[in-house]
Amino acid sequence: MHPNAIRHEIQQLYNVSDRLDLLAREHPLVSEALLTISGSVRNTAALLEVLVAMKIASPSGLDPAAHRCLGALFWGLWRGS
């Protein structure tokens, strides 16, 4: 899959998360569940974004320190911290 196609899917995930946030405001009986799901979708999008930056970006485009920083960010997001 081309990186731009993946980036498009990442944006779609962020859009889904935003729509779930809006639905949570409109439906108080299920707002907590919708917000939880929205957060999970948003975190998934962020993880995918970091993965694309780490794995698909050209290796020459990232210096070693930036690569380590992205790796730490990815690990922290994955662990949920």
N, C-alpha and C positions, 0 to 999 in steps of 0.2 A: 504494500500500500504506500502510496506517495505521501511524504510528510504533510503536504497541504491538505490532503484528504483526512489525515488523522487530526490535524489542527481544526478542520471543519467539524469533525465529530466532537472534539473537545469543546468547541463553542456551543454545539448543540447540547451537550451535557450541562454547561453553565446556564443555558436558556431554560432547560427543564427545571433546574434547581430554582431559578428565579420564578418560574410559573408556579412551582409547588409552594414557594414562600407566599405568593399572592393568594393562592387557594387557602392556605393556612389562616390568613387574615379573614377570609370570607366564611370559613367553616370552623367555628370555635370548638365544636364537639370533636373534631379530628385534627385540630391544629398542632398538637404536640407530635403526633405521629407524622404528619406532613412535614413539619420542621425537621424532624429526625431524618426522614428520608431525603429531604432537600439537602441537608448537611452531608449526608453520605454521598449523594450524587456530586455535590460540589467538591468534596474531598477526592473522589475518584477522578474528576476532571483535572484537579490540581496534580495528582499523582501521575496521570497520563501526560500532562504537560511537561513535568520534570523528566519523565522517562524519554519523551521525544527529544527534549533538549540534551539529555545525556547520551542516548543511543543512536539517534538519527542525525543529529547535527554533525557536521564534519569535524573529525578529531582535531584538525588543525585550527578550527575556529574557537576552540576553548583552551585556555592555558591550564596547566595542571591544578593550580589553586582553585580556579573556577569549577573545574570538574569535581574536585573534592567537596567544594561547597554545595554543589548541586546534589552530590551523593549523600551528604549529610542531611540536606533538606528532604530528599526523597525518603531516606530512612526514618526521619522524624515524623513525616506525614504518614508513612506506612504504619508506624507504631502507634499513631494517634496522639502524639504529644504536641 
